Amino acid sequence: MKLQNYDFLKEIDLIFTLLSTILYDLFLLTPLLNENLLRSIFGLLLVFFTCGYSLVAALFPGKDDLGGMERFTLSIGMSITVVPLLGLALNFTPFGIRLIPVVVLLSAFTISLSLIAWVRRLRLLPEERFTLQIEKLTKISLGQTTTDKALSIILIATIICSTATLAYVATTPKTGENYTEFYILGSQGKASDYPTNLKPGEQGKIIIGIVNHEQEDSTYRLDVTLNGTTIHTEQIHLTNNEKRETPLSFTATRVGENQKLELLIFKDQRAEPYRTLHLWITVT
């Protein structure tokens, strides 16, 4: 087909599907836009509508294949069906079910099917293609009988309420359990190879991790003692969900077994330790 006089605005629905998907990817991958409300809106559209709409558009390119209301409701149903199946398939790959792989797969699925739908429409005669006519959106028929109209109104109300609920859940900050992570890692940053067997004068190295999940900014005092003697103290201020990993080196000075390396954090000027950890050191 020649495209010189082709009106691309006739494919406004597919253009919207493509642009909303691309914009969501852009908002997700751009740090300055990552927390924007539009990211949540485009994300909800991708998961609950445009993903299924692209599939429906590819399967039914003709205007007589489906009515407007059927096309709309089927798109939501297909999205709810397809997204979990794609996630299940992704679970059997090395990528696993993580945010970036899921978004890449959903975006590739939606964009590919939108382009396929576009090509399939181009192969039909102009009068046979489905086009979204904005001026007719306010004239959508809800049905011929009173029962049909009532069921259509109930369906529309249910979709609107579900969408509003999902938008509220996605955009409202979650208040989870208040706690602080406190952990020790070996010198290589792993939960292994702790310096529990040393020689006199040998240096032991660990990494001390603190993660604030208190849902507020918190100030900690970190104290490290070896056999009751303080060898390190430090004030640490962390915002909510901020993590700090502090390398620490200490020297074994005396021979003996079961020497206690104790780590304590005190929160907000409290006298009692908030969290404690320890290692037993043997110096031979």
N, C-alpha and C positions, 0 to 999 in steps of 0.2 A: 504493500500500500504506500502511496505517496504521502509524505507528511508536510508538504509545503503549506497547505491550507488547513492543516489539522488543528483543531481547537483543543489545546491541552487542558483547559479548564473543565472540559467535559469529564475528565478523570479526577475531579477534585477530591473524591473519596480516597483514591489510591495515593494521590499527592499528599493528602493529610496523613495517611497511614505511614508513608515513607518518612515524611518530615518529623512526625511525632516520635518515631523510633530513633531516628538519627539524633534528634534533639535530646532524647533521654540518654543516649550513649554519651553525648557531649557533656551534659550536666553531670553524669556519673564520673567521667574521667577527668573533669576539670576541677581541681581542688577549690578554686574560688566559688564555683557554682554548685559544689557537691551538696551543701546543706540548704539549697534553695527549695522553696515550696513547689516550684514547677517540676523539679526532679521527681517528687512524689506523685504529682498529677500525671506526668508522662509515663511513669513506671506503672501506675494503676491502669492506664489506658493500654499499655503494652501487654500486661498480664491478663487483663479481664476483657479486652475488646479487640484491639487491633491485630493481635496474634491470630485470633479466630476469624476476624473479618477478612484478613488476607487469604486464608484458606477457603472461606466461603466464596470470595470473589474469584478465586482461581477455579473453583469447581463449577460455579454458576455465572458465567460471563454475560449471559443474555438477560434482557429485561423481563422476559416472560418466564424465566426459570424460577424465580422466587419473587414474592411481594416484598415491599419495603419493610413491613413489620416482621415477617418471617426471616428476612435477611438479618435484621437487627438482633432478634432474639437468638437465632441460630449462631450468630457470631459470638455472643456471650457464652452460649453453651459449648461451642467448639473450643473457645479459649480455656474454659474451666477443664475441659477434657484433655486438650493437647499439652498444656503447660506441665501438668504432673507427669505425663508420659515422656516428654522430652527430658525432664529432670531425672526420671528413672533410667532412661537410656544413658544420660550423662554419668550416673552413678557407677556404671560399669566401664568407664573410661579412666585413664590415669588422672584426669582433671578433677573428678569428683564433683559433688554438689556444692560449689562455692559461688559467690556472687558474680565474679567476672566471667567464669565459664558459662554460667546460666544466662547471663545477659548477652554474651556473644552468641550463644546458640539461639536464643529467642529472637535476637535482632536479625541474625542471618536467615532464620526461618521466615520471619515476617517480611523482610525485604525481598527475599527470593520469590516467595509466593505472590507478593504484590506485583513484581515485575512479570511473573508468569500470567497473572490475571490481566495485566495490561496488554501483553502480547495476544492472549486469547480473545480479548475484546477487539483488537485491531483486525483479527481474522474474520470477524462478523461484519455484516452490512451495517452501516451507520444506524439505520432504523431498528436494528435488532439488538444493539448493545445496551447494557445497563448503564445508565447515567444518573447521578444523584442531582435531581433538580431541586434547588434550594427553595424556589417559589412554591413547590408543592408539598414541602414538609409540614406546613400548617394545615394541609388539606388531606392528611392521611386518614383513610377510612378505618374506623374501628370495628367494622362489621355491619352486616345487614340487619340482624335481629338484635333485640334488647339483650339477650344472653351473650351474644358475641361481643357487644359493646362493653358489657359489664366485665367479662373476662379479660378483654383487652385493657381496660382501665386498671383492673387489679394487677395485671402483669406489669404494666408501666409503672405503677406505684411501687411494686415490689422491687423492680430494677433500680428505681431512683433511691429507695430507702437503702438497698444493699450497697449501692455505689457511695452514698453519703456516709454510711457506716464504715466502709473500707477506707474512704478518704480520711475520716476522723481518726481511725486506728493508726493509719500510716503516718499522719502528720502530728499526732499528739505525743509528746515525750513520755517515754515509759519510766515508771518509778519502780526499780527493782529492789532486791535485797541490799542492805547497806553492809559492806564488809571491806576488808583490806587484804589483798594478797601479800604474803610474806614468804620468800623462798630463798634457798641457797643453790647455786650452781657451781660446778667445777670451773677450773680456769679456762676451759674450752667453751664455756657457755652451755654445758649440758648437765643434766641431772645425774652425773657420774664422775668418776675420777676425783673424788674428794681427797684432800691432803690429810688422810687419817694416819698415815705411817711416815714419820719423818726421822731425820738424823739430827743430832744437836747442831744448832746453828743454821739448819736448812730452812728455807723460806717456803711457807705454804700460801697458796693463792686460791681465793674463792671469789664469787660474784654474788652480791646480796641484792635481791630484787624486791621492790615494793610497788604495788599497784593500788591506786586509790579508787575504790568503788563505793564510796560513802555517799554518793549523790550530792557532794558539796566539796569545796576546797578544804584541805586538811593539812595540818602541820605535824610532823613526826620528829621525834628525837631518836636517833639510832645509836645504841650503845653496844659495843662488842667487848667482852671480857674473856680472858684466858686464865683459868684457875682463880677466878675471882678478881683479877686485876684488869682494870679498864685499859684496853689498848687502842680503842678508837671510839670517838663520839662525833656525831654530825647532826645538824638540823636540816630537815628535808621538807620543803613545801610542795604539795602536789595538788593540781586542780583535779576535778572529777574525771576519772578514767585515764589519768596520766600515769605513766610508768617511769620508774627510775631504777637503773641497775648500777650498783656501785662496786667497782673492783676493790678488793681488800687483800693486802699482803700482811702476813705475820711471821714471826721467827720463833722457832722452837728453842727454848733456852735451857731446859732441864730435861734429864732423862726420866722416863716413867711412863706407865700405862694409864689409860682412862683419864687423861687430862681434858678438862671440859672447856671447849670453845663455845661460849654462849652469846647469842645475838638477841637483843631485845629492842622493841620499838615502843615508845611512849607517845600517845596521841593527845594533842591539845592540852599540854601541860599537866596531864594526869600523873599522879604519883605511882600508880600501879602499872606494870607493863601491859601493853595492849596485845602484843603478840610476842611469842618467844620461840626460838629455834636453838639447836645446839648440835655440835659434832664432838665425838670422843676422839682425842688425838693420842697416839702412841709414839713416843720418842725413844729410839733404841740406838 
